[in-house]
């Protein structure tokens, strides 16, 4: 079982977008599931994200169906109210100003916001949220795309996002072409911002909606790219066009359980900010839909045992990622 590995609880996982928590004056709690556990997430009185098990400490009602006012989360069953760090601030049946029992407080877990996403770490963090330095560069804009649920394992997703051998097959209706069948020799190395992976150059199809993303006309377009990994399940793809346009994609796979996952991708571009964001990411959404269609038809968790599946040179990045993930969950 993938989600039973305690080591995964010590790493950051994106579960929602910041906007899912509402706006000041109209906040709302949300329920999410991570590694088989249900959590409630809301924005506390100080504006910081709070996350805790989605069970009231009184009679275990799901708090995610409650309400938020002034940063305090109220249980819909008996009105017990929780503020910063899950502290119980009110037990209505006891009356105003009365002390609350020590067990009333919620056992809050680590929660942070980065790149327009809400990240949770159920146990003491053993690492940082992946670094995307483009996020602090004013020449780049960030485009968030929403969070989807895929009926596949996060291991399958990370393996897929590290792989370029499927481009010519799975993505034939977007950027794939026959020239992408053969994969050149892959050399793994340290990339920027703490990512590890490989860089390569490729000619991809541009005539099936790709021009909207590349900003160039023509049947094909040249890309300088890199693909990098960050344990446990995050992948970064960088695309540099000869025009100077950069298209950076953070691909996030979060295990809800062994075979169900959250998926979101975040894009950074140094383009004409006046072009509507949704127009820019339409092509990427189509690419993601092709991956989803394929992966939801591959059953189970990808085995971390390298002997369980066959691999070739084109799978070098995935093989290394699986080796590193196996070592991580073994700790």
Secondary structure, 3 states (H helix, E strand, C coil): CCCCCHHHHHCCEEEEEHHHHEECCEECCEEEEECCEEEEEEECCCCCEEEEECCCCCCCCCHHHCEEECCEEECCCCCCEECHHHCEEECHHHCCCCCCCHHHCCCEEEEEEECCEEEEECCCCCCCCCCCHHHHCCCCEEEECCCEEECCCHHHHHHHHCCCCCHHHHCCCCCCCHHHCCCCCCCCEECHHHCEEEEEEEEEECCCCCHHHHCCCCCEEEEEEEEEEECCCEEEEEEEECCCCEEEEEEEEEECCCCCEEEEEEEEECCCCCCCHHHHHHHHHHHHHHHHHHHCCCCCCCCCCHHHCCCCHHHHHHHHHHHHHHHHHCC
